[in-house]
Amino acid sequence: KLGIALCTWLWQRKSLNYTGLESFQLVSWPTAAYAVPATFFIVQNNLVFLALSLLDPPTFQLWACFKIIPVGVLARLMLGQRRSSVQWVSLLQGG
């Protein structure tokens, strides 16, 4: 699908009034704010499959709950989401 869409776009772009690239920026703050947590999720999801192959189910489930903590911290640091003190205590107690 991507290949067909790119070929069609390249073929028609000279006749288009708006190509979609007028306001395109490779790196901007909003992009980076979502790209950093997304990168952590990619790494974490790959580690999950490694852990599934190495750990027994109860131990894996305990470690699986750990991902809530970095998500909360990154949501605060990268996206500016505010948490109440009760939410922080709940988050740090393991979700």
Secondary structure as the mmCIF struct_conf table of DSSP 4:
data_model
#
loop_
_struct_conf.conf_type_id
_struct_conf.id
_struct_conf.beg_label_comp_id
_struct_conf.beg_label_asym_id
_struct_conf.beg_label_seq_id
_struct_conf.end_label_comp_id
_struct_conf.end_label_asym_id
_struct_conf.end_label_seq_id
HELX_RH_AL_P HELX_RH_AL_P1 LEU A 2 GLN A 12
HELX_RH_3T_P HELX_RH_3T_P1 ARG A 13 SER A 15
BEND BEND1 ASN A 17 ASN A 17
BEND BEND2 GLY A 20 GLY A 20
TURN_TY1_P TURN_TY1_P1 GLU A 22 SER A 23
BEND BEND3 LEU A 26 VAL A 27
HELX_RH_AL_P HELX_RH_AL_P2 TRP A 29 LEU A 54
BEND BEND4 LEU A 55 LEU A 55
HELX_RH_AL_P HELX_RH_AL_P3 PRO A 57 ALA A 64
HELX_RH_3T_P HELX_RH_3T_P2 CYS A 65 LYS A 67
HELX_RH_AL_P HELX_RH_AL_P4 ILE A 68 LEU A 79
HELX_RH_AL_P HELX_RH_AL_P5 SER A 85 LEU A 92
TURN_TY1_P TURN_TY1_P2 GLN A 93 GLY A 94
#
